[in-house]
Every structure is written in C-alpha cells, then in structure tokens.
C-alpha cells in the first residue's frame, strides 16, 4: 500500500475490507467504493468540487433535527427514495401502489374514533374522507390500523409549527381503525400543493438545477393489518398543477383521485356545513404477507 495511485486505489480500498465478517455489508461497501471511484474518474472530480460536496453534506447534517430530516429530502429529490421504494414493493397489479414515506411522519399520533375531525384546528377548507380497506381476494380488512397525515392550507405540517409551550400538538394527523367491514371515514381539511422545505442546502441544490420545490396536493396513508404487507402511500388530488413535476417523484397514476366540491349544506357526517366542503372516496387493496410478487 506504499505505491497507491489513481489506478490502484480502488482495489486497495476493497482489499482493506477483506476481514469484514458481514457478507451483506461487504457487498454494499465494495459496490459503493467502486461506484464512487468510477464517478470521480468519469467526471474528473476536482479537489474544489470534492470540498464543496463535503461542505454540502455537512450542511445537510447540521440542519437535520427531530423536526426536519434534510437527508430524506435529499434522497427524495434525487429520486433515490422512489427507486428504493419501487424495488422493495413489487405487488400484484390489483394492489394499491406504494410511494415515498416523506420526512413528516410522527410516531404516536392519537388514535381517534371513526368519523373524528383529525384537523384539530389546522386551517383549511372542510373535507370528508372515506373508503374501504380490502385484501386481494376482495374481502374487507377489519381493524386495520390507518395512520393519516397531511399539511394545512398554508402547506405546513404540524411538526413544522411547534406549540408555544414546546409540546407537539397533533394537527391534521391521526390513527384510525377500520370497522368490521373494512370501512373508514374521517373529517379533515382540503389537501393543497406545497413546497418542500427549501431554505436549506437541498433547496439551494434545486434552485441551482433549475428545479422547483413543489409537491402536488396529497394525503399520506400508512396501513397495517395482521396477515398483510404494510402499505405506505399517498392519495393525490386530481387536477393539481404539480402532478407531472412532483419535486420528489412520488406520483403514481393509480393514486390520483377526485376531491369533489359541494355547496354549503348537509355534510356526510349528518351535520350542516355553512361553507363549501369537499369529499374524497378512495379504497385500498393490501397485498397478502408473503405473497408471490407479480409485476404489472
């Protein structure tokens, strides 16, 4: 190792890992080193560019905290999150498609009764959401646990606007369980498009690349039920301007649905709404745990 040069460095690094007793780790690191070195050679990476890259990643780390995950934003905006999701979630074509998790999921959201208003004061036009969770065989999935979360009408998630006392207040976020026939329903607010956080290094990267930071209007869902694969997905609002240019490449045509506008009057929950409101109906089909994967 005393005569390392640009032609021998790659194999020297790989040889240095020979004692690794974790086969998967060795596979990952060997490939990573080979691809990183090949990239540096292909673009003739300069020392200044390398230093700028290190500085960029350092900034990504510094801005990341328990309220903001800049590394997930970076992965999302480079399409890596979608690639990994697609590789690991092949399903029969009748199943609801998965898409990116996003950086705003929160553990421990309150579990509310069906029909509850999950907005909890989040600003936005009223919206009533309903649907059914089924298996591939068409049978309803009872007692499925549904996590749902979304932004308010200003494009902010609750974790981006902490309460004055510093305690997290769950807004436009909840957990619900399907009934005996797999149905669910709740009240929330209208989904709107919003920009991902772009006041940090990822935002500057997008600007330098001539890209916008906007996501189309959507609701996040995570559905878990015994005997079925976990589903992480969005439902996107049809007609949104950013469906074809989502900053994180998360849109699937099968996940686009209509939010129907209604004039003031009788709402789905039996109350009278003095203002216009929206309804969304969307059904989910879960893949059986351990099922043979089929590509559409």
HELIX and SHEET records of a PDB file:
HELIX    1   1 UNK A    9  UNK A   16  1                                   8    
HELIX    2   2 UNK A   23  UNK A   42  1                                  20    
HELIX    3   3 UNK A   47  UNK A   63  1                                  17    
HELIX    4   4 UNK A   70  UNK A   77  1                                   8    
HELIX    5   5 UNK A   80  UNK A   88  1                                   9    
HELIX    6   6 UNK A  158  UNK A  160  5                                   3    
HELIX    7   7 UNK A  201  UNK A  208  1                                   8    
HELIX    8   8 UNK A  253  UNK A  255  5                                   3    
SHEET    1   A 4 UNK A 183  UNK A 189  0                                        
SHEET    2   A 4 UNK A 126  UNK A 135 -1                                        
SHEET    3   A 4 UNK A 277  UNK A 281  1                                        
SHEET    4   A 4 UNK A 260  UNK A 262 -1                                        
SHEET    1   B 3 UNK A 183  UNK A 189  0                                        
SHEET    2   B 3 UNK A 126  UNK A 135 -1                                        
SHEET    3   B 3 UNK A 284  UNK A 286  1                                        
SHEET    1   C 5 UNK A 173  UNK A 177  0                                        
SHEET    2   C 5 UNK A 145  UNK A 149 -1                                        
SHEET    3   C 5 UNK A 218  UNK A 224 -1                                        
SHEET    4   C 5 UNK A 231  UNK A 237 -1                                        
SHEET    5   C 5 UNK A 256  UNK A 257  1                                        
SHEET    1   D 2 UNK A 194  UNK A 195  0                                        
SHEET    2   D 2 UNK A 214  UNK A 215 -1                                        
SHEET    1   E 2 UNK A 265  UNK A 266  0                                        
SHEET    2   E 2 UNK A 272  UNK A 273 -1                                        
END                                                                             
